[in-house]
Amino acid sequence: MAELTDLPNGRDFTWHDGDRVVRFGREVLATAPAALEAAGWEGYDLLSTPRALAGAPTALADLAGAVHHVPPGKVADTSAALFDAVEAPGIVAYGGGRVIDTAKAIAAVRGGRVAALPTTLSGAEMTAIHRLPAGRTAPRLVRPELVLADPDVMTELEEAALRATAMNALGHAADALFGPRANPVSTLCGLQGARLIARALDQDRDARDRAALALGGLLGATAIDGAGLSLHHAVCQELVRGLGIPHAEANAALLPHTMEAMSGREPAAIAALAEAVGSGPDGLCRRLTALGGGRRRLSEMGAEAAMLEAPLGSIEARLGAMTEPPGPGELRELVERAW
């Protein structure tokens, strides 16, 4: 069976998905300013970081009406801090998940639109999943209507960080198999995304198929956008917020353990995931650990055990939609295995 990246249009493509356009290819970043201008995005507010902008085409900032640096922190806080300064109805986000989610949060409240140019495998460019600015409400969440995805830019992090963000992407693909709106389309996207990510990570860095890795990230994010979040992301998101630990690294540490917790609840889905990443169900935990670059521990990321009670309670509160949610004791054991 041919892989997506073996097909004639599997490397560079344009996907028209309702009112959203996704362009994927190695020349996308270089041509992004012209593409934005042609699509009527002149005078946009550009959200990014100094580090990301250092590698961006100069014209990307030149075409902007204003450039805003997204500070470190939680999306609810970063979007609140920038809310009054961002005035244009169109926002272009060039960066990782925090930058793109900040743009989505502001646009949701303002009723604006977002174009996303991702620099990591966060998947934020493909979803309408994000927080809102602190203290504000919105009638709906926002999914970027234009995505310009360059696989080389999305996969240029150094190896340890790249594997961490890849585990976040693989977590999207995996969690989509059990999401409250899971369906055949999201399942197919998730399994193919997981397959592409795993095969790319098995390759030596210098010979790695970076287009396959980036495409796997897009497919995993598409899957979870359709299926919704399940156990893995409920656990990761609340621990990241409550313990102040890095998002991608937390995903890498927890994914083997959340999938182990799902193995007895969704054995068919876990078997399909294991096959997609190249293992049997009994070896899935070890396989995911290896794909992430080895075992990662929450305690080595600055997590403090004394702060654990609040996020554990928040996780439990978010799992009401699960058919068989883990109880407090099982949740604690899951987190302690990753500690």
N, C-alpha and C positions, 0 to 999 in steps of 0.2 A: 504494500500500500504506500502510495506517495505521501511524503510529509508536506505540510503546507508550504514550507520553505523550498520544496523541490518543484513546486508548480510554477508555470511561467510568470504569474503575477504575484508570487509569494515573497519576493524580496522587496520590491518597491510597489506600493499600491495606494489607491485612493478609495476610501469606503464612504459612500453616501448613506447615512443611516438616519432617515427622517430629516430633521432640521440640523443634524450634526454631520460634519465632514471630518474624516480622519485621513491624514496624509502620512505615509510611513516610507522612509527611505533615507539613504545616506546623503543625499543632497538637500534634504528638507531644511536643515538649519541654515545652510548657506543661502538658500532662496527664501527663507522665512520673511524677511522684510518686504520683498516683492509680493509674496503671497498674501501677506496681511494688507498691503496697500491695494492689491487687486480686489480683495474681498471687502473693501470699505472700512478698514480699521485705522485710518489715519487719526491722529490725535488721541490715541488711547493712553490710558495710564499703564505704565509698565511696572510690575512687581517682580522683584528679583532679590538677589544678594550680591554683595561685592565680588565674592568668589565666582559665582556663576557668570556674572556680567563680564568678567575678565576674559572668558572664552567665547563670548557671544559676538555676532557680527555688529560692527559699530552702528550700522544703519538701524538696528533694532531699537536702540535708545534714541537715535536721531529722529525717528518718526514719531516717537512718543510725545504726548503733550506734557507729561511729567513722569519722573522715575522715582520709585519708592523702594527703599531697602527694607525687606521684611526682617524684623529682629528675631532672635531666638525666643522660644517660648511656646506656649500652647496656642492653638489656632484661635480659640475664643478671645485670648488676650491680644495676640498680634493683629487680628482683624479689628478689634475694638480700638487699638492704638492708632491704626492707619485709617479708620473709617472716615473721619472728617477731612482728611487730606486727599483722599481718592475721590475725584469729582467727575471724571469722564464716564459715560454710560458703558463704554467698552474697556475691559481690563485684560491686558495680556500678562500672563504669568509665565516667567522663565525660571525654572528651578525645580526643586524636589517637591515632595508631598506637602510640606508646610507652606511653601510659597503658593502652590496651586490651590490648596484648601483655603488659604487666607483670601485669595481672589474670589473663590466661590462663595465664601461666607459674606463678603462685602456685597457682591453682586446679588445675592439672595435677598438681602434687606433692601437694597437700592432698586431692584428690578432690572439690573443690568445684565450684560453678557460677558462671557469669558472665552478667551483663546488660551490654550495651554501648550507650552513647549517644555516637555519634561526633560530633566537631566538625571533622573534616577529611575528605578523600577517600582516606584511607589504606587503606580496605578491610579493616582488621584485624577489624572487627566481623563479617565474613562468613566468616572462614577459621579453620581449625585449623592455622595455620602460625605458629609462634613459637619463640623460644628458651626454655630452662628456667633457673631460678635457678642461678647459678654453684655448682658442687659438688653439685648435686642431680639425681636422676633421677625419672622418672615413668612409669607404665604406658602412658599415652597423652597425646596433645595435646588441647587443649580448643578447641571452637568455642562461642562464646556462644550460650546457649539462648534469650535474649530480646534482640532488637535494636530500639531505638527511634530511628529515623532521621528527623531534621528537615532537609529540604534547605536551608532558609535558614541554619541553624546550620552545616551541613557546608560551605557555600560562602561564608562571610563573610570569609575572609582577604583581605588587600589583593591587588591584581591579580597582581603578580609571584609572590608566594607561592602564590596560588591556582592559577596556571598550572603551577607546579612540582608541587604535589600532584596536579593533574589529569594531569600526565605520568606520575606514579607509577601512577595509576589506569589510564591508557591502556597503560602497560607491563604491568599485570596482564592486560588484555584481549589484548594482542599476544602475550605469552609463553605464554598458555594455548593458542594455536594450535599450538604445537610441544611442549607439555609431555609428559612420559612417559606420562600417562594421558589424553591428549587424546581427545575423543569428540565426537559430533555435538552433544550438549547444551552442553558447555563451549565449543565453537566458536561456536554460535549466540549464546550469552550474551556471549562475547568480542566478536564482530563487532558485535552490537547495542550493547553498551556503548561500543565505540570510536566508532560512528556518533553516538551521543547526545553523547558528550564533545566530539567535533570540532565538531559543529553548534552546541553551546552556546558553545564558545570562539570561534567565528566571530562571535558576536553582541556588540554593544556591552555593556559591563558593566551599564549602567543598564537595558537591555532584555533582558538575558540570561535564558534559561529555566533557572533554578537547579534546578528539579525535574528537568529532563532531565539536567543535569550530575551531580547527586547520584545519580540512578538509573543513569546510565552507570557511575559509580564502583561502585555495588553490584553491577551485572552483571559488570563486569570482575573484581571480587574473587571473585564466585561462580564465574566461569569458571576462575580459576587455582586455587581451592580444589579443584575437580574434576580439573583437568588436571595440576597440579603445576608446579613451577618449571622454566624452561629457561634459555637463554643469558643473556637480559637480566638476570634477577634474580640469577643466579650472579655475574655481573660486578659489578652494583651493590652487592649486599650485602657482598661481600668488599672492595670498594674503600671503602665507607663504614666498615666495621669497621677496616680496615687503615690508612686515611689520616685517619680522624677528620673526614670531610666530611659536610655535611648530606644526609640521605637523599633528600628530595623533589628537591632541586636536582641531586643526582647522577643521579637517574633522568632528569630533563629533559635533562641534558647528554649522557647516554649513549644514550638511546633511538634517536635517528636512526642512530647508528653500529652498535648491536646489530642493528637491523632490516636495515641494509645488509649486515651479515655473514650474516644469515639468508636474504637474497634468492636467493643461488645454491643454498642448501641446501633451501629450502622455497618454490619459486617460486609455487606455486598458493596457498599460505596468504598469502604476501606480497601477491599480486595482490588477494586478497579483503580484506586489511587496507587496502591502498591505496584500493580502491574505497569501503570503509566510511568512511574519513576524508576522502574527496573528492579523491583524486589518482590518477595512474597509478603503476605500480611504479617507474618511473624518477624520479619526483618525490617519492617517499615521504620521503626524508631531508629535503628542503627543507620539505615540508609539516609534518613533525613538529617541525622546528626552529621554524617560524613559530607553530605551535599552542602551543609552550612559551614564547613571548614573545621569541624571538630566540636566537641562539647563546649557550650557557653553556659556560664552560671550567672544568675541574676545578682548574686552577692558580689561578683566581680565588676558589676556595672554601677555600683554605688547604692544598691538597694539596701534598706535598713529594715530588719525584721520587726522593729518596734512600730513601723508605719504600715504594717500589712493588714491590720484588721479592717480599716475603712475600705480599701479596694476589694477585699474578699466579700464584704457585704454588698458592694456595688455590683460585683460580678453576679452574685446570686440573684440580685434583683432584676438583672437583665436577661435571665435565662428562662423566663416564664413561658416563652413560646416553644421551648424544646419539649418533645414528647416525654423524654426521660431525663430531666435536668439533674446534674450532679448535686448532691447535698453539700452542706458546709464542710463535712469531714473529707469528702472526696476532693473538693476544690482545694482544700488546704494541702492534702497529700500531693495533688498535681503540682502545685506551686513549689512545694518543698523539694520535689524531685528535680526541679529546675534551679534550685537555690545554689 
